[in-house]
Amino acid sequence: MKSSKIDTTVTVTSEIHQLVVEDISFDAVSGKIVYTLPENAYVRIRIGLTQGGPLLTHLLDWEYRPKGRHVEEWNGKVGQSPVDYRTRKDLMLTIFAYSAPLDKKNIEKYPFLQPVPAFDILFPEAKGESGGYPVLEGNTSIRVMVQPDTMTWLSDLRYEIALYFDDLFMYEEEEGVSPYTYFIDTTKYNDGLHRINVNILCSSGQAGAVTKVFMIKNERPGAHPEERSDEGSQK
């Protein structure tokens, strides 16, 4: 009896090329994503919101997948946010695939295949924490800081910084810099938990996404506890 053997060989091509991903289906309730690759590929899967909403996350970031049918699963979570986005009706899925193999040691040859921009959201003037979340009050700042490894290549590109408050567009800085500081008047919003989504969008096609949750807690004259909301709705 011949022993079975998995063929792990791949054919090296001189140039990589974009592939057409087939038979895509996305069950937002279960978070199950099904797709078929016509050949071995490196795959990137992005999930975001339609109608001008933010990019939420990268489920895959140029991960290798062999030719054939694949199933990926998303738990609906984004960063530290307690929100399960699988309940949303406005989710958007995008799948990119490029032929493999690709020597990732020479990835600089293919700038569009750079990893997603890595950055963090900071709250320099936070008034301590509540339930593990930074507390903001009054007029305060939100700072976007790009990681040093990302700046080594991002500094050569033009990029934008887009901010979303509770998934709704708030502001876009067309000439991105790091660190970048945005000032927000928290008295315009209800007290309680809110989230800030930040996207970094590069001229070469890369995009990064980070979501952070914070607590707004302002002293409002005459306010009663029942008037406060933890849903993050804007006044």
C-alpha positions, 0 to 999 in steps of 0.5 A: 500500500502506498503511503499518502503524502501531502504535496507542499510544493509550490511553483515559483513565479517571477512576478506576483499577481492579484487573484480573483477570489471566488464563491465568497459568502459572509454570515454576519450572525455567525461570523463565518466567512467562506471563500475559494482561492484559484491558487496558493495565495497570501490573503488579506481580509478587512471588515468595516462598516458601510455608509462611510463608516470606519474600517474595523479590523483585519481578520487576516493580514497577508496570511498564506492560504493554499489553493481551494476552499477556506473558512475563516471565523470572526468573533465580532469583537474589535479591540477592547470594545465590548460591542459584538459587531455581528449584530450590525446590519451594515457590515462590509467584507473585503478580501484581497489575494495575491499569488504565492509564494512571496519571499516576505524578506523582500516584501519591500519590493511590493509596497502594497503588501506591507503589513497594516500600519501599527499605531496606538490611541492615547488619552494624555489627560485622562482622569484615572480609570473606571472599570478599566477604561480611561475617564475623560471630562471637559475639553480633552485630547486624543492622541494617535501615535504611530509605532516606530517600526511602521514609521520606517516605511510610512514616513515615505508615504502620504497618509490620512488619519480618520476619526470616528466617534461611536462608529460615526465619522467625526474628522479627517486629517488629510496630512497625517503626522505622528504624533497627531492630537485631536481635541474633543469637547466631551460635554457634547456627548452623554456620560457613559462608555463610548468608543473612538475608532481611528483609521490610518489610510495610506496613499499606497492602499494600506489601512490600519484600524484601532478602536479604544473604549473610554468613559465620559464623566462630566459633572452636569448641574441638575443631571439625574442618573436616569438621564445618563446613557452608556450607549454612547449616543450623541446629543 
